Amino acid sequence: MNLIMQHWNGDLPRWAQLAERTVRDYATDIGVEYELVRGHPLGKAMGPNPQKVCYLLEKYDKYEYTLMIDTVSYTHLRAHETDSY
């Protein structure tokens, strides 16, 4: 059994809702499970960033493979490319 995961903290803007739906549909099409990780899966004290490594939690041990996908906007990616935060 395999799993595709996305992570997001806070409300999903329209573009992120579309991304979530697209990846969820893809997971269904290829016969794997899907999960959208939200909030603070490793505890509030660690903040939302550990969403990216939450697949290390024991509950995910049942999966042979997991794929974590970042849900980011084009604007966010451009900011990384240009150091314009």
LUMVO-55327 format. One record per residue (C-alpha): x, y, z. Coordinates in steps of 0.25 Angstrom, whole numbers, plus 5000, padded with zeros to 4 digits. Each point is the difference from the previous one (the first is absolute). Layout:
N
XYZ/...
//
This chain:
85
500050005000/500550144996/499750145004/500050144994/500050115010/499950154999/500250105011/499450145003/499850085012/498850105002/498850024990/500249954986/499950114990/499349974987/501249964992/500549905011/498649945001/500149974985/501449945002/499549915011/498849954992/501049974988/501049925008/498849935008/499449964986/501449964995/500249915012/498649944998/500349974985/501349935003/499549925012/500750065012/499550075012/500050155002/500150095012/500150155002/500850035013/499650125007/500350075013/501149965009/500149844998/501250005010/499450095010/499850155001/501350035007/500749964987/499250084991/499449964986/501449984993/500149865005/498849964991/501149974990/500649895008/498749955007/500149874991/501049965011/498849985009/499749855004/498650014993/500750014987/500949875002/498949924993/500350074986/501149944991/500350144994/499550145003/500150124992/499950145006/499650114991/500250155003/498850084997/500650144996/499650114991/500850054988/500250135008/500649935012/500949924990/500450134993/500450065014/500949895002/500750024986/500250155002/500250015015/498950105001/499349965013/
//
